Amino acid sequence: MLDIQKRLTNFFYVLLSLPSTAMGFALSIQIAALSWILNTKYNLDIHEIGIVWAAGPLAGIFGQVIVGMISDKVWFWGGRRRPFILIGGPLAALMLIALPNIDKIASFFGIASIIGVAIAVALTLDLAINISFNPTRSIIADVTPKGNPRTKGYTWMQTISGLFGVLAYLVGAYWGNYFLIYSGAIIVIAFSVFPMFFIKENKNLEIELEDIKIETRDKKTEWAELIKLYVAHGFSWIGIQTMFVYIIAFIQQNILAKDLSTDAISFQSGQIIAIAFAVLNTVGFILPALVLEPIAERLGRIKTHTLAVAIMAGGYFLILFFATTPLLLYLFMAVVGIGWAAVVSLPFAIMSEKVDQSRMGFFMGIFNLSVVIPQLIVSLVIGYFIKEAANTDIIFWISAITLSLSAVSWLFVKESGK
């Protein structure tokens, strides 16, 4: 074990964050480019785009739970989580490269249906991300003790991951989504593979820090608390995923000028989405380590998270009623980013202290169901109603209401140790 790992230095936290950053970067590219490329290059309508997006939740339902269970019990290539990270990262990079080449892939295999190939590529991309995402988060819990060091691990994860998420959206906005996809594939491979040579996993799921051995097998799972946590987190993701998938329709109807050419609509909608999500992720990566972690130490994680989610709901209401220009959308996205910073960092730390530590991978996979099932609902159910609605304001009505329900639901989750 390297000295930086024994002492839990800041550099070690950065290194520990890179594999998750790789998967987050791949996901950011997907969020920035998938709806845009399906709509503008392959001419799929909003409902067809939702069907393609459904591939991700389906991959997550099976991928993360199964990989989580397996990674708790196996040991090869010198680690428990390492093999899945080393497999998933390069595969995700390959599928990113496939995104702008869906038509070529269809032509090569003699497939007439673009949507069929798009679903296959999206499914493989999400499966690759899901193979790695769970282990990249579980390894943080495996090598850090519970309490503030673990909170720090997850907040640093979101800070580093969020920084690169912002870079993804800025690259897409100013150099184009095609450049983003190809350069992003290189980053995903590098960040997946390089750190795994410097992080040592303990075969017995113990954490060794400065001659202190902390056993991780004696924690009983708090199932009642977990179920309340899953429900609260699930409401958050219904609203968030609705924004991610369908915001392009809201922008085209409410923000863009009505007399634009098709090419102008394609360019401007892609640029607005990229900048809006860059703002969202800028707040998302700055707040966890610098703001949320200190507040959580004083108020507790649950209260901090509940407040952040409530602010996010307020941000969605602001977008719904007042976002008539790109600038206003960006401003309100900064408000939404406060909740986003919490959603992608604090629940992992909260959940990790309510479960049997020796089954962390399994419970990370189960926890992921509170993300992927809402995503599936958004793609297969909510997408239908959005398509049928005459006014795309329904997108942010859904986001605002579900985030409000999430904030209320978090009030029923108890802080660990209380």
Protein Blocks (a to p, Z undefined) as FASTA:
>chain_A
ZZklmnopaklmmmmmmmmmmmmmmmmmmmmmmmmmmmmmnopafklmmmmmmmmmmmmm
mmmmmmmmmmmmgceehiaklmmmmmmmmmmmmmmmmmmmmmmmmmmnopablklmmmmm
mmmmmmmmmmmmmmmmmmmmmmpcehjklmmmmmmmmmmmmmmmmmmmmmmmmnojklmm
mmmmmmmmmmmmmmmmmcccdfklpaceehiacdfklcccdfklmmmmmmmmmmmmmmmm
mmmmmmmmmmmmmmmcfkbcfklmmmmmmmmmmmmmmmmmmmmmmmmmmmmmmmmmmnop
klmmmmmmmmmmmmmmmmmmmmmbfklmmmmmmmmmmmmmmmmmmmmmmmmmmccfklmm
mmmmmmmmmmmmmmmmmmmmmmmmmmmpmblklmmmmmmmmmmmmmmmmmmpccehZZ
